Amino acid sequence: MKQAKFDVVVIGSGVGGTTSAALLCKAGYRTLVVEKLPFPGGRCATLDYHGFKLNTGLNTVTDECHGALCREVGAPFEMRVTDDQWVYRIKGRDYPQPKSGKGVLKTMIGHAASSQAEADRLMRAIKTCLAWAPPSYSMSLDEWLRQYTDNPAILGMFQNYLAAAGAIRNSELPAGEYFRMMNQIDASGRIWGYLPGGGGQLTGALVDAIKRMGGEVWTSSPAVRIAVKGEAAAGAVVRKQGEDIEIAAQAVVCNAGVARTVALAGRDLFPSGYLKDVAAVKGAPQTIIYFTHDRPLIEADSVICLTEARRVFMYSTNTNACPERAPRGKHLSGAAAYLESSLPPFDLKREVEMVLADLRDSIPGFDKYARILTIRVNRGEWGLMKTWPGHTMPVKTPIPGLYTVGDDCGPLGWWCSPAAVQSGRQAVEDIVRRYRPA
Ligand SMILES: Cc1cc2nc3c(=O)[nH]c(=O)nc-3n(C[C@H](O)[C@H](O)[C@H](O)COP(=O)(O)OP(=O)(O)OC[C@H]3O[C@@H](n4cnc5c(N)ncnc54)[C@H](O)[C@@H]3O)c2cc1C
C-alpha cells in the first residue's frame, strides 16, 4: 500500500475539522485533512443551484467565535449584520429584539406575558438560575418553564429560540443545558451576521489558510480506517482516486461523527460505557425550505420569528443582506422549521405540508409569487446538530491520540458551529501539550 506521513491527520472538513487543521498548521504541525465529499465544509458549505447559492447548513456566524478564529489563522472574514437581528411575531404583532445583550430576555418576556406579575415571576426564576446555579439536567426546559407559566406565547418564544439554536423541542432539552448556554453566550457571540458568499465562505477561507500554511486538503478522499497500534492512534487509511494510502500520524482528529469514528477505528477497541454514550447520540432534525421570488415578499430586513406557528419558527430573505446569493433581480428566501418530534419515525410528507401551511398563513402572496427551490428535512448527521444540545461527547476518546471534533463534541452549553469551533480548539490545545511536530 502507498504510504505518507503527517504529524496529524484530520478526517472530515466540517467546521470542527477545518478549525482543528488551521490551528494545527498555525502551531507548526504538518496536517492533512481528508474529506469524503467532492467539496469541503460538510454542513458549512454553499452549493450552486441554478445560480442560487444554497447552504448545506450554516447561515449565520458571529464575530466573537468565527471572526476571532479567522483572524487567528489569517483567513479573511466578512460578516454582514442587519439592523434588527430578529423580529418576534407574538400574538400577531411584530417586536424587534433589542441588539444589546442586557435585558433582551426581560424585554421579550414582557411582550409575551399576559401580566407584569407573570413576567416578574418568570424573570426572578431565570435570574436565580443564571446568577446562582442552573436547574437539573433531569428535567426538561418545558417542565421547568411550566412551573412559572403556561402562556403559549412565552412557551412559543422559548421554543422558537431553542429551535433556531438547537432544533429540538422544549420538552426534549435538559433545563440545565438551556441556562448553561445562556451563561456562556457572550463567549460564542450574541450578534449573528451573514457571510456574503454563504456558509461555505467560512470553511473555504479556512481551507485556503490551511493550504497557505503548508497543510493539505484532499477532497473525494474518504478515510476507510483509523489505524491503532499498541493501543494508540497511529494514522488512517485513506482512499484517494480508487487507491488506498496508509497515512502515518502522531494523532488523529475525526470530524466524521462519534459513531463513524468508532466504526472506523473498530468497535472492539472501545470500552462499553463509551459505546453506550455514543449509541445515545442522535441528530437534531430540522426542515429547511429555500424559495425564490421576483418581488419582495418579506418586508423585514431581518429574520422573522414565528412563536405560534405549526412548524416554521423563522424565515428571512437572504438576499436582503447578501444579494450575491441569487441571480440578478431575484430574491432568495429561506424558512426553517422544527419537527413534531425530534425522534424518528418522521412523517416527512406531513412535516412538509405543515411548513407550507405556515408559510401560506404568514407570507402574503406566498402561493402566487414564491417558487420553491428545495425542501429538505435535515436529519441524522445532516441535522442542525449531530447531537441534541446537552448530549455531547468529549473531545478525547478512550484511545490515546484519537480525538473527535464537531458539534457533537462541544462543551456543555455550546451549540451548533460555535460548539464545533470550540471542540477543535480543545483538541488542538491537547495535541500541542502532548505531541511535537516532527
Ligand atoms: C440547515 C442548517 C442550518 C444551520 N444554521 C446554522 C447557523 O446559522 N449557525 C450555526 O452556527 N450553525 C448552523 N448550523 C449548524 C452547523 O452547520 C454545524 O454545527 C456545523 O457545520 C458543524 O460542523 P461539524 O464540525 O460538526 O462537521 P460536519 O458538518 O458534520 O462535517 C463532517 C464532515 O466529515 C465528512 N466525513 C464523514 N465521514 C468521512 C470519512 N470517512 N472520511 C472523510 N470525511 C468524512 C463529511 O462529509 C463532512 O464533510 C446549521 C445546520 C443546518 C443543517
PDBQT file of the ligand as one rigid body, heavy atoms in Angstrom, charges set to zero:
ROOT
HETATM    1  C1  LIG A 501     -29.930  23.671   7.857  1.00  0.00    +0.000 C 
HETATM    2  C2  LIG A 501     -28.888  24.030   8.869  1.00  0.00    +0.000 A 
HETATM    3  C3  LIG A 501     -28.735  25.344   9.257  1.00  0.00    +0.000 A 
HETATM    4  C4  LIG A 501     -27.737  25.684  10.179  1.00  0.00    +0.000 A 
HETATM    5  N1  LIG A 501     -27.575  27.001  10.536  1.00  0.00    +0.000 NA
HETATM    6  C5  LIG A 501     -26.577  27.334  11.389  1.00  0.00    +0.000 A 
HETATM    7  C6  LIG A 501     -26.326  28.694  11.690  1.00  0.00    +0.000 A 
HETATM    8  O1  LIG A 501     -26.973  29.580  11.148  1.00  0.00    +0.000 OA
HETATM    9  N2  LIG A 501     -25.329  28.973  12.574  1.00  0.00    +0.000 N 
HETATM   10  C7  LIG A 501     -24.581  27.987  13.158  1.00  0.00    +0.000 A 
HETATM   11  O2  LIG A 501     -23.684  28.290  13.955  1.00  0.00    +0.000 OA
HETATM   12  N3  LIG A 501     -24.791  26.691  12.869  1.00  0.00    +0.000 NA
HETATM   13  C8  LIG A 501     -25.763  26.353  11.999  1.00  0.00    +0.000 A 
HETATM   14  N4  LIG A 501     -25.959  25.041  11.676  1.00  0.00    +0.000 N 
HETATM   15  C9  LIG A 501     -25.130  24.036  12.328  1.00  0.00    +0.000 C 
HETATM   16  C10 LIG A 501     -23.762  23.983  11.659  1.00  0.00    +0.000 C 
HETATM   17  O3  LIG A 501     -23.913  23.801  10.281  1.00  0.00    +0.000 OA
HETATM   18  C11 LIG A 501     -22.973  22.855  12.270  1.00  0.00    +0.000 C 
HETATM   19  O4  LIG A 501     -22.976  22.974  13.681  1.00  0.00    +0.000 OA
HETATM   20  C12 LIG A 501     -21.536  22.823  11.814  1.00  0.00    +0.000 C 
HETATM   21  O5  LIG A 501     -21.422  22.972  10.430  1.00  0.00    +0.000 OA
HETATM   22  C13 LIG A 501     -20.973  21.512  12.322  1.00  0.00    +0.000 C 
HETATM   23  O6  LIG A 501     -19.790  21.136  11.762  1.00  0.00    +0.000 OA
HETATM   24  P1  LIG A 501     -19.073  19.794  12.189  1.00  0.00    +0.000 P 
HETATM   25  O7  LIG A 501     -17.701  20.171  12.607  1.00  0.00    +0.000 OA
HETATM   26  O8  LIG A 501     -19.873  19.007  13.162  1.00  0.00    +0.000 OA
HETATM   27  O9  LIG A 501     -18.893  18.999  10.814  1.00  0.00    +0.000 OA
HETATM   28  P2  LIG A 501     -19.911  18.376   9.781  1.00  0.00    +0.000 P 
HETATM   29  O10 LIG A 501     -20.656  19.447   9.093  1.00  0.00    +0.000 OA
HETATM   30  O11 LIG A 501     -20.692  17.285  10.399  1.00  0.00    +0.000 OA
HETATM   31  O12 LIG A 501     -18.892  17.759   8.729  1.00  0.00    +0.000 OA
HETATM   32  C14 LIG A 501     -18.310  16.494   8.856  1.00  0.00    +0.000 C 
HETATM   33  C15 LIG A 501     -17.550  16.200   7.589  1.00  0.00    +0.000 C 
HETATM   34  O13 LIG A 501     -16.939  14.898   7.691  1.00  0.00    +0.000 OA
HETATM   35  C16 LIG A 501     -17.012  14.286   6.407  1.00  0.00    +0.000 C 
HETATM   36  N5  LIG A 501     -16.826  12.841   6.555  1.00  0.00    +0.000 N 
HETATM   37  C17 LIG A 501     -17.676  11.938   7.095  1.00  0.00    +0.000 A 
HETATM   38  N6  LIG A 501     -17.132  10.697   7.032  1.00  0.00    +0.000 NA
HETATM   39  C18 LIG A 501     -15.918  10.818   6.462  1.00  0.00    +0.000 A 
HETATM   40  C19 LIG A 501     -14.885   9.900   6.136  1.00  0.00    +0.000 A 
HETATM   41  N7  LIG A 501     -14.991   8.581   6.379  1.00  0.00    +0.000 N 
HETATM   42  N8  LIG A 501     -13.767  10.392   5.555  1.00  0.00    +0.000 NA
HETATM   43  C20 LIG A 501     -13.620  11.708   5.274  1.00  0.00    +0.000 A 
HETATM   44  N9  LIG A 501     -14.592  12.617   5.549  1.00  0.00    +0.000 NA
HETATM   45  C21 LIG A 501     -15.716  12.179   6.151  1.00  0.00    +0.000 A 
HETATM   46  C22 LIG A 501     -18.399  14.682   5.921  1.00  0.00    +0.000 C 
HETATM   47  O14 LIG A 501     -18.525  14.505   4.523  1.00  0.00    +0.000 OA
HETATM   48  C23 LIG A 501     -18.449  16.146   6.349  1.00  0.00    +0.000 C 
HETATM   49  O15 LIG A 501     -17.924  16.995   5.361  1.00  0.00    +0.000 OA
HETATM   50  C24 LIG A 501     -26.914  24.682  10.720  1.00  0.00    +0.000 A 
HETATM   51  C25 LIG A 501     -27.071  23.345  10.305  1.00  0.00    +0.000 A 
HETATM   52  C26 LIG A 501     -28.051  23.015   9.383  1.00  0.00    +0.000 A 
HETATM   53  C27 LIG A 501     -28.172  21.595   8.911  1.00  0.00    +0.000 C 
ENDROOT
TORSDOF 0
